[in-house]
Amino acid sequence: MKNTTTIVSVLLVPSDLNLPCTMVNIRKGDYALTDMYKHMDCDYVQTVPVPRKGVTLWVDEEGTMKRDPKINVRGSILAGQQIMGNVILTGQDSVYDIDGIKFDDIKELLKRLESSAQEVIKLHPSLNQ
């Protein structure tokens, strides 16, 4: 029997506001964390609750301890608290099991997120560096 790995698309939200949010692929199951580490450029991740049902926000667990920590304005808006480093937004098909997320399902969320981020930058221009 052939061993198959399921690939799902998730949303990478970079801390650099000059970079767009992009859909990236990760493998479900045992390789999901390894793929997240690579995309987020980190060694440890943790989940942070978000108000939207059925999605999970994965953040750099050591983001505040980096040499030059960078606030993720968009991630902070999603989480309702200060978040450092790149984050990934995934679907959720059980408590910790990662599932894909469809761009069409989060299109409006992204529009509101970008609009909110621009408002924050207007108030605090130093965050856009």
N, CA, C and O of each residue as an XYZ file, in Angstrom:
516
protein
N       0.835     -1.173      0.000
C       0.000      0.000      0.000
C       0.886      1.246      0.000
O       1.861      1.313      0.749
N       0.558      2.212     -0.821
C       1.316      3.439     -0.944
C       0.982      4.392      0.205
O      -0.185      4.618      0.527
N       2.043      4.951      0.821
C       1.863      5.911      1.900
C       1.602      7.285      1.290
O       2.438      7.798      0.547
N       0.467      7.879      1.589
C       0.154      9.185      1.022
C       0.124     10.238      2.122
O      -0.256      9.972      3.262
N       0.531     11.424      1.746
C       0.519     12.555      2.663
C      -0.464     13.573      2.125
O      -0.434     13.913      0.943
N      -1.324     14.053      2.982
C      -2.297     15.059      2.581
C      -1.679     16.441      2.726
O      -1.131     16.785      3.773
N      -1.775     17.221      1.668
C      -1.281     18.601      1.658
C      -2.480     19.528      1.787
O      -3.492     19.345      1.110
N      -2.362     20.537      2.670
C      -3.431     21.511      2.832
C      -2.860     22.916      2.667
O      -1.674     23.151      2.903
N      -3.709     23.833      2.263
C      -3.309     25.235      2.126
C      -3.709     25.997      3.375
O      -4.816     25.845      3.893
N      -2.774     26.831      3.853
C      -3.001     27.652      5.037
C      -2.535     29.065      4.711
O      -1.893     29.287      3.684
N      -2.851     30.012      5.569
C      -2.517     31.407      5.308
C      -1.314     31.831      6.142
O      -1.354     31.779      7.371
N      -0.240     32.253      5.467
C       0.940     32.804      6.125
C       0.763     34.312      6.223
O       0.548     34.988      5.217
N       0.856     34.836      7.447
C       0.712     36.269      7.698
C       2.064     36.776      8.205
O       2.383     36.628      9.385
N       2.864     37.381      7.300
C       4.197     37.833      7.708
C       4.128     39.041      8.636
O       3.188     39.833      8.580
N       5.133     39.163      9.482
C       5.204     40.336     10.354
C       5.574     41.586      9.555
O       5.223     42.699      9.948
N       6.266     41.414      8.460
C       6.640     42.538      7.591
C       5.407     42.992      6.809
O       4.898     42.260      5.959
N       4.937     44.192      7.100
C       3.729     44.702      6.438
C       3.924     44.975      4.954
O       2.950     45.184      4.230
N       5.168     44.974      4.494
C       5.438     45.152      3.070
C       5.258     43.850      2.294
O       5.255     43.852      1.063
N       5.108     42.755      3.007
C       4.878     41.448      2.376
C       3.406     41.087      2.506
O       2.810     41.289      3.564
N       2.819     40.560      1.449
C       1.397     40.205      1.520
C       1.172     38.898      2.274
O       2.077     38.074      2.407
N      -0.026     38.730      2.752
C      -0.441     37.433      3.285
C      -0.538     36.489      2.086
O      -1.059     36.865      1.036
N      -0.040     35.278      2.243
C      -0.047     34.336      1.125
C      -0.491     32.954      1.585
O      -0.303     32.566      2.738
N      -1.080     32.235      0.656
C      -1.440     30.851      0.921
C      -0.185     29.997      0.706
O       0.500     30.131     -0.308
N       0.110     29.116      1.674
C       1.233     28.193      1.573
C       0.722     26.788      1.855
O      -0.326     26.610      2.475
N       1.460     25.808      1.403
C       1.065     24.412      1.608
C       1.838     23.802      2.760
O       3.042     24.014      2.903
N       1.125     23.039      3.582
C       1.767     22.232      4.608
C       1.175     20.833      4.559
O       0.066     20.618      4.069
N       1.948     19.889      5.082
C       1.481     18.507      5.144
C       0.720     18.307      6.447
O       1.121     18.812      7.496
N      -0.372     17.573      6.372
C      -1.135     17.249      7.584
C      -0.390     16.167      8.361
O       0.451     15.453      7.815
N      -0.714     16.066      9.623
C      -0.164     14.983     10.429
C       1.189     15.314     11.026
O       1.442     16.443     11.445
N       2.061     14.303     11.057
C       3.350     14.417     11.734
C       4.262     15.498     11.168
O       5.139     15.989     11.878
N       4.077     15.879      9.911
C       4.965     16.854      9.276
C       4.452     18.291      9.368
O       5.155     19.214      8.959
N       3.268     18.497      9.884
C       2.665     19.834      9.889
C       3.523     20.841     10.636
O       3.757     21.942     10.136
N       3.995     20.486     11.821
C       4.805     21.425     12.592
C       6.115     21.748     11.888
O       6.537     22.904     11.865
N       6.759     20.740     11.315
C       8.006     20.967     10.581
C       7.785     21.949      9.445
O       8.608     22.836      9.223
N       6.688     21.799      8.730
C       6.383     22.717      7.627
C       6.093     24.122      8.146
O       6.501     25.107      7.531
N       5.391     24.220      9.275
C       5.110     25.537      9.853
C       6.401     26.225     10.283
O       6.579     27.418     10.038
N       7.299     25.484     10.922
C       8.574     26.070     11.344
C       9.291     26.691     10.146
O       9.839     27.790     10.234
N       9.277     25.971      9.034
C       9.969     26.452      7.834
C       9.315     27.733      7.313
O      10.009     28.712      7.038
N       8.013     27.736      7.177
C       7.311     28.908      6.635
C       7.375     30.107      7.576
O       7.449     31.251      7.126
N       7.346     29.845      8.880
C       7.321     30.934      9.859
C       8.720     31.358     10.292
O       8.879     32.361     10.988
N       9.741     30.594      9.881
C      11.127     30.878     10.250
C      11.272     30.895     11.771
O      11.739     31.873     12.355
N      10.862     29.792     12.398
C      10.949     29.685     13.852
C      11.201     28.231     14.243
O      11.209     27.336     13.398
N      11.407     28.017     15.553
C      11.693     26.677     16.063
C      10.560     26.066     16.881
O      10.478     24.845     17.022
N       9.687     26.915     17.420
C       8.568     26.447     18.238
C       7.331     27.264     17.912
O       7.415     28.466     17.658
N       6.190     26.608     17.922
C       4.931     27.317     17.687
C       3.956     27.007     18.811
O       4.084     26.006     19.516
N       2.988     27.886     18.956
C       1.886     27.646     19.886
C       0.635     28.235     19.271
O       0.705     29.103     18.402
N      -0.500     27.761     19.723
C      -1.760     28.297     19.223
C      -2.221     29.434     20.121
O      -1.983     29.437     21.329
N      -2.881     30.388     19.505
C      -3.464     31.518     20.221
C      -4.930     31.572     19.811
O      -5.234     31.529     18.619
N      -5.838     31.664     20.770
C      -7.268     31.694     20.432
C      -7.628     32.925     19.593
O      -7.116     34.021     19.817
N      -8.502     32.719     18.644
C      -9.054     33.820     17.844
C     -10.571     33.725     17.912
O     -11.122     32.639     18.094
N     -11.244     34.862     17.765
C     -12.710     34.835     17.893
C     -13.426     34.058     16.795
O     -14.555     33.610     16.994
N     -12.793     33.894     15.650
C     -13.450     33.223     14.522
C     -13.471     31.710     14.732
O     -12.424     31.095     14.935
N     -14.636     31.123     14.684
C     -14.807     29.686     14.900
C     -14.234     28.890     13.720
O     -14.384     29.283     12.562
N     -13.584     27.778     14.030
C     -13.092     26.876     12.996
C     -11.728     27.228     12.440
O     -11.271     26.587     11.494
N     -11.062     28.230     13.001
C      -9.704     28.563     12.566
C      -8.787     28.598     13.779
O      -9.229     28.826     14.905
N      -7.514     28.369     13.529
C      -6.504     28.397     14.576
C      -5.371     29.297     14.136
O      -4.935     29.229     12.987
N      -4.889     30.142     15.036
C      -3.751     31.004     14.770
C      -2.523     30.386     15.434
O      -2.499     30.172     16.646
N      -1.515     30.106     14.628
C      -0.251     29.539     15.105
C       0.784     30.643     15.110
O       0.985     31.316     14.098
N       1.448     30.837     16.252
C       2.415     31.924     16.409
C       3.775     31.365     16.817
O       3.887     30.236     17.296
N       4.805     32.190     16.612
C       6.167     31.853     17.028
C       6.225     31.927     18.551
O       6.119     33.010     19.127
N       6.391     30.784     19.198
C       6.384     30.729     20.657
C       7.519     31.551     21.271
O       7.399     32.042     22.393
N       8.613     31.698     20.534
C       9.756     32.449     21.044
C       9.905     33.812     20.367
O      10.985     34.403     20.384
N       8.827     34.304     19.778
C       8.878     35.551     19.024
C       9.390     36.738     19.810
O      10.089     37.586     19.256
N       9.060     36.818     21.089
C       9.511     37.953     21.898
C      10.969     37.825     22.320
O      11.567     38.796     22.783
N      11.543     36.639     22.165
C      12.930     36.422     22.599
C      13.940     36.542     21.456
O      15.139     36.366     21.676
N      13.479     36.837     20.253
C      14.385     36.967     19.116
C      15.281     38.186     19.307
O      14.950     39.099     20.064
N      16.403     38.192     18.623
C      17.343     39.306     18.721
C      16.685     40.626     18.328
O      16.877     41.642     18.997
N      15.923     40.611     17.262
C      15.240     41.817     16.790
C      13.756     41.480     16.598
O      13.294     41.326     15.468
N      13.010     41.365     17.712
C      11.606     40.962     17.582
C      10.797     41.987     16.792
O      10.967     43.195     16.956
N       9.920     41.484     15.937
C       9.098     42.356     15.102
C       7.628     42.103     15.408
O       7.153     40.969     15.351
N       6.919     43.176     15.733
C       5.487     43.048     16.000
C       4.774     42.672     14.705
O       5.016     43.266     13.655
N       3.902     41.688     14.795
C       3.065     41.327     13.663
C       1.725     42.036     13.878
O       0.862     41.556     14.613
N       1.573     43.186     13.220
C       0.373     43.999     13.404
C      -0.874     43.206     13.026
O      -1.854     43.187     13.770
N      -0.831     42.553     11.871
C      -2.005     41.796     11.418
C      -2.294     40.625     12.354
O      -3.450     40.368     12.688
N      -1.243     39.911     12.780
C      -1.426     38.803     13.715
C      -1.955     39.277     15.058
O      -2.762     38.600     15.695
N      -1.488     40.460     15.486
C      -1.953     41.032     16.748
C      -3.434     41.393     16.677
O      -4.175     41.214     17.643
N      -3.851     41.902     15.526
C      -5.276     42.227     15.341
C      -6.109     40.950     15.397
O      -7.159     40.920     16.038
N      -5.646     39.900     14.730
C      -6.373     38.624     14.744
C      -6.488     38.058     16.157
O      -7.535     37.539     16.547
N      -5.390     38.165     16.925
C      -5.351     37.544     18.248
C      -5.924     38.432     19.349
O      -6.303     37.940     20.411
N      -5.988     39.731     19.099
C      -6.436     40.636     20.146
C      -5.388     40.846     21.226
O      -5.707     41.267     22.338
N      -4.144     40.554     20.898
C      -3.015     40.746     21.811
C      -1.749     40.898     20.976
O      -1.740     40.569     19.790
N      -0.687     41.395     21.592
C       0.548     41.594     20.836
C       1.154     40.259     20.431
O       1.346     39.366     21.257
N       1.450     40.143     19.139
C       2.058     38.938     18.583
C       3.342     39.349     17.873
O       3.367     40.350     17.158
N       4.394     38.585     18.069
C       5.681     38.859     17.431
C       5.966     37.761     16.399
O       5.659     36.589     16.619
N       6.554     38.163     15.276
C       6.974     37.200     14.262
C       5.848     36.814     13.317
O       4.712     37.271     13.442
N       6.204     35.956     12.367
C       5.244     35.475     11.372
C       4.228     34.549     12.030
O       4.536     33.887     13.021
N       3.020     34.504     11.480
C       1.979     33.610     11.988
C       1.329     32.851     10.833
O       1.432     33.242      9.671
N       0.667     31.771     11.184
C      -0.078     30.975     10.210
C      -1.496     30.790     10.728
O      -1.710     30.468     11.897
N      -2.451     30.999      9.844
C      -3.863     30.780     10.140
C      -4.296     29.508      9.429
O      -4.173     29.392      8.210
N      -4.802     28.559     10.201
C      -5.215     27.274      9.622
C      -6.690     27.028      9.903
O      -7.311     27.689     10.734
N      -7.221     26.062      9.185
C      -8.522     25.535      9.543
C      -8.312     24.574     10.702
O      -7.174     24.277     11.066
N      -9.390     24.091     11.275
C      -9.285     23.188     12.422
C     -10.337     22.108     12.271
O     -11.530     22.399     12.178
N      -9.883     20.833     12.247
C     -10.876     19.773     12.152
C     -10.975     18.950     13.431
O     -11.737     17.984     13.490
N     -10.216     19.321     14.448
C     -10.368     18.808     15.809
C      -9.576     19.770     16.697
O      -9.158     20.828     16.227
N      -9.368     19.435     17.935
C      -8.733     20.386     18.846
C      -7.377     20.869     18.327
O      -7.160     22.078     18.251
N      -6.461     19.970     17.968
C      -5.149     20.390     17.482
C      -4.841     19.908     16.071
O      -3.739     20.140     15.572
N      -5.779     19.250     15.424
C      -5.506     18.739     14.088
C      -5.704     19.858     13.074
O      -6.765     20.478     13.001
N      -4.668     20.096     12.304
C      -4.661     21.181     11.331
C      -5.428     20.769     10.087
O      -5.332     19.635      9.618
N      -6.177     21.704      9.575
C      -6.866     21.484      8.320
C      -6.590     22.679      7.427
O      -6.132     23.723      7.892
N      -6.867     22.523      6.164
C      -6.663     23.611      5.221
C      -7.679     24.714      5.432
O      -8.655     24.568      6.169
N      -7.421     25.807      4.768
C      -8.315     26.950      4.826
C      -8.492     27.425      3.390
O      -7.523     27.483      2.632
N      -9.693     27.756      3.019
C      -9.949     28.200      1.642
C      -9.900     29.708      1.574
O     -10.486     30.401      2.406
N      -9.196     30.211      0.576
C      -9.059     31.651      0.416
C     -10.424     32.316      0.345
O     -10.626     33.373      0.942
N     -11.353     31.720     -0.368
C     -12.693     32.316     -0.488
C     -13.383     32.450      0.868
O     -14.194     33.353      1.072
N     -13.057     31.544      1.794
C     -13.675     31.586      3.120
C     -13.124     32.717      3.990
O     -13.773     33.148      4.944
N     -11.921     33.195      3.654
C     -11.306     34.231      4.495
C     -11.063     35.542      3.749
O     -10.395     36.440      4.262
N     -11.604     35.645      2.545
C     -11.410     36.854      1.728
C     -11.861     38.116      2.465
O     -11.129     39.106      2.502
N     -13.039     38.088      3.041
C     -13.551     39.257      3.760
C     -12.723     39.535      5.012
O     -12.458     40.690      5.345
N     -12.321     38.482      5.695
C     -11.469     38.638      6.873
C     -10.171     39.344      6.488
O      -9.717     40.239      7.202
N      -9.580     38.952      5.380
C      -8.331     39.586      4.922
C      -8.530     41.056      4.593
O      -7.676     41.882      4.915
N      -9.633     41.391      3.961
C      -9.916     42.796      3.648
C     -10.011     43.622      4.925
O      -9.420     44.698      5.019
N     -10.754     43.117      5.906
C     -10.892     43.831      7.177
C      -9.559     43.913      7.910
O      -9.244     44.924      8.537
N      -8.787     42.844      7.824
C      -7.487     42.801      8.486
C      -6.541     43.843      7.904
O      -5.879     44.565      8.649
N      -6.473     43.928      6.578
C      -5.596     44.912      5.925
C      -6.048     46.331      6.241
O      -5.218     47.207      6.483
N      -7.334     46.560      6.242
C      -7.867     47.880      6.555
C      -7.520     48.265      7.998
O      -7.091     49.389      8.256
N      -7.705     47.343      8.921
C      -7.388     47.597     10.327
C      -5.898     47.836     10.521
O      -5.501     48.708     11.293
N      -5.070     47.060      9.818
C      -3.620     47.226      9.925
C      -3.205     48.610      9.448
O      -2.341     49.241     10.057
N      -3.807     49.087      8.370
C      -3.475     50.428      7.864
C      -3.868     51.509      8.855
O      -3.160     52.506      8.993
N      -4.981     51.327      9.546
C      -5.403     52.283     10.578
C      -4.399     52.311     11.733
O      -4.061     53.379     12.244
N      -3.929     51.138     12.135
C      -2.942     51.055     13.211
C      -1.651     51.756     12.787
O      -1.049     52.481     13.578
N      -1.227     51.541     11.546
C       0.002     52.154     11.033
C      -0.128     53.676     10.991
O       0.837     54.387     11.273
N      -1.305     54.179     10.642
C      -1.512     55.631     10.646
C      -1.289     56.200     12.039
O      -0.704     57.272     12.193
N      -1.756     55.482     13.049
C      -1.606     55.936     14.425
C      -0.195     55.715     14.969
O       0.283     56.477     15.810
N       0.469     54.657     14.477
C       1.805     54.279     14.976
C       2.711     53.957     13.785
O       2.981     52.784     13.526
N       3.186     54.970     13.054
C       3.995     54.733     11.858
C       5.256     53.908     12.097
O       5.746     53.248     11.181
N       5.780     53.938     13.307
C       7.016     53.195     13.588
C       6.825     51.679     13.472
O       7.807     50.946     13.364
N       5.584     51.201     13.493
C       5.332     49.770     13.357
C       5.550     49.276     11.927
O       5.651     48.070     11.702
N       5.623     50.173     10.979
C       5.786     49.792      9.574
C       7.250     49.922      9.144
O       7.553     50.518      8.111
N       8.142     49.363      9.943
C       9.564     49.411      9.606
C      10.130     48.038      9.528
O      11.319     47.875      9.254
